[in-house]
Amino acid sequence: MVDSSRPHQDSPVGDSPANVTDVDLDDPATREAISGGRTEPSLPDRGFLGHPAGLGTLFNAELWERFSYYGMRAILAYYLYDTATNGGLGVEQSIALAIVATYGASVYLLSVLGGWLADRVIGAFKATLFGGIVIMAGHIFLSVPAEAFSWLGIAVVALGTGLQKASVSSVVGQLYDPQDGRRDSGFSIFYMSINIGSFFSPFVVTFLKDRWGYHAGFSAAAIGMALGLIGMFLFRKKLRGAGSRPTNPLTREEIPGVVRLVGGSAVVIAAVFGISFAVSADNPTAIINGVTALSVITALGVFVTMFKSPKVTARERSHLQAYVPLWIGAVLFWMIFEQAASKMAAFAADRTDLGEVFGIGVSAEFFQSVNPLFIVLLAPVTAALWMKRAGRFPGTGAKFSIGVLLAGLSFVLLAYYSHLWPSGPTAPMWALASVFVIQTIGELCLSPVGISATSKLAPAAFTTQSMALWFLASAVGQSAAAQAIRLMEGMGDTTFFLTLGLITAGFSLVLMALTPWIARHIKDVDERVTTA
């Protein structure tokens, strides 16, 4: 999976710091501000595969964090809707799957707060470390065989992941000076840790779950997170201070404005959930509706703020206009893609004939490893293709269109498979695996391009908010998935997959038609990048 985290961007409160091209990079104080506390130049440090030694520390930490996160996610839906006799909570399946989608939305919604705390208050390293501790606590709660601890654990893991998600990538970026040409290669190495951890975790967690129950599986996630934290703490000196300080710390003058913002946000959150609990039939539905409303309100609020701000120039407003259809496409893409842990997980368990591969019995959880495996296999191919086609078709809009189209077609194909094998575990394993592969190709078309487009099109005064919008696209998309699962409960799987697939594929055609218009609006940015 292509992680949607990025190095530090600007602050959501206060003016933007000077662009790195306009400052003296040889000045130690300036370099320290840009790198979040690292005072030594990066180029002489080649302690890990020719990169700064701290990259090895973060590689290990992220590998185990992703191991814990995707291991827990691989069995979460099954745990929620499995019967109490089998060690589950016995939640109605449609509600359980919607809860999993809402959990994913909460992670991305909370990552906006986590990124702000890292940038302005505690620094990216502490945010990463504290987030990891909170995640480990959540997994420990999940390993306790008591329902109350399970719900508490899910909420705590979401909070910790939101705190850590953007921060660890920020520390990676802060290992490098702005003129250090190894940065992109370093992120490529770092992203390998994500896919290594997420590939192996379903196998380990499933092994434990099948023998000793769900809580043993959750305990493996806690142990994995602990290993990552231990390594990060023991080898923190290799970071040479990167991420130890906020890159744009709050000033005393800004504190009253922040207090007003926090107070207003608290009122809005309380009102949203108060209304949601008042009008919803039960508590799980109220939480699903509340997270959905907050995701949409937050995204709309960021868009409106940027469009109306006097700090945004006419050219930047033109860029924002082009970004809107791209963002909607991303919402629909994540709506489908992130159902790997909900509806597609249920299809694997209930509708797929699980046999053997090379003499090894296949479990439903193993399908969660298909995406990271094919990311590793196909990422170099797509990277080389985009490099070869740089400055030519497909441009940003076309790449987005292809990614969204592939997501839509993957669900249309899954609807066809559901129609061919309408009942029981009869669908062959290759059928569901092929859907995962198509979505992975779509992810490689959309996710890295989306990160790049977001950073390129961001108004200078709102770069952090723009990256927050990228996270919020996933939050809104997963919230939409949760609502679709809940509202379409009475329909069959075939209708569900076909409806969402056609909506998404249809919008990809609209996006493709808008590609020339998008290209005109961002022409100056693309020309600047391709000629740099």
Steps between C-alpha positions, in 0.01 A plus 500: 500500500623846416501693824341841473724665758739774397787696645420813699290758329411844625293591802123535511527792738711802414693607196712270288872490571723611218543266212819299533627642174490850649708433813862432582527122527856530632376682807480245790194667657311497169594141430391401851160665452441323170610161635307510826808512724771321298811714512745286303498504118354187344731436205796354696270254682481174304448253781202307356518375143678819395239715681498668842526244779173624646315358201575153636346596835184625333492204257487260795245709691265534203532131406375394843238774520353391166529138614286583802249716312436266206513191718226643718302618196519156337287341773303797636186455286487128569539561873214749503244285319610152606283330760579509870544122485790549262648782707347792308273782610197388300429838340269492198724459194392815314552713811836331570625571147379861524685535832823381337459761226422766760809399696709561187332838448574594861871426453525743209282760671719487812818516290417864425523574873809282537683679222415839651630397844824375345555814293413754765527353850701184568702422187470205264720261702299532820174475306627177344620361833190599700274380220674161505454472877129578465467245217669231710264577790204461265622160380552393862138597576388295198692199629289500819199265460237754607263689270550838671877474452447412133308820423746703704790338312354584158458866600850522652668342195322750274619788720861378508513431127361845427768655719780303337392467136637820352775547756724205421525601135577853613801370693616315188487823303683686776796260477597672173610852420286661225785470249568132583412305183454173692163604644273331242707183508485508880122512494495208258706296748277616786184397316644151466471469878128574474444220253725250677311551826156496342582192288612273784265612777181323378684166494634535855182640651283238327728219624452616858128569458429156354674327792427715803225741398458859390658651808822310439506652152456849643781434747736438207418850377588636845832312503582624148436860605714450810791379288473806281496732801796328666707532182402863455593587858830309506621639167348848522847660503546389139232753407745775603215705640275485191141561601590590857346848474188639337588657168261792546443528876209693640579853606353660808300736281333208321385318813170694545407423138576133552293493820205650310549245220512208744197628688300548182600158373395339828158664474455381142608144588267490800212632290559252218511199729215632714275522194627167371418316823162672514390393151674160464341170589793368703846596625705340218287676238536829689880470498504413129279799419700732725836413345348535152365845578826618656704375203281687251475817712877512553579451131245762391630737766858473373391552138285804582773652717755473221270628224394802707838586648656831387838325529415283196591659169292478183746248353488286816118514495513369143716211621246429776217489248689234305565308821131466592408233239826317574409495869151366429656227289729412792198479733332246270824307456556462875131419548560182301865428573472510880221242499778243491451470876118503493283380209786333316612333822148366544500377139826317570359329808143428386508476120847373405601134472818502707729220393876460496790677327822297474359261758425778751142554614369847418312704760271792420742736675776413250331713233612807696856417387421512127517880481843549665644211298398654169602848613854366540483325162335777299617827660836499315315437171258790543777730626707425187195548278414841649865603471506403133173680431587815699359809330276291273174307529384396754516820704370550853130498407533196275692302763228578754234396248673168439532431873134582568388297196694195615344525847152518349565214258637285782161515674314446174713188454434394859128543435536267200681244714230533765239431229691197368540348846187628681507296819735335743877480483510416127695784334855392410788670680639651181177698452535708817878517459455652154284777649774583749758512220288738288453728799875493568572619144241773551667598828835536326336730244323717756666503843857620423363738235244630747766576761708679238201694360391606848843638583537671158157664498498608864468876561816628666313603816313169535741217425416300814126542446547378145672184622224468759254496209684199356450315830140617513432353155556159656296592808204611288539202266500247783208678665311472170581128494369462855174672406463291183553177695243604759237642264528221240482222757189343349650478151714212382875523457466509121283813511725663760823448304340592167344824632820632656709380207285674238486825697879505531570392144248754373672783685835391355357575154392845618849551641656392171281751314619770742867410448567774237335759728707377797817510290435864406450598863823338618712557189730746675569254783568207265733711286690608807544141613594347165755768423656498847 
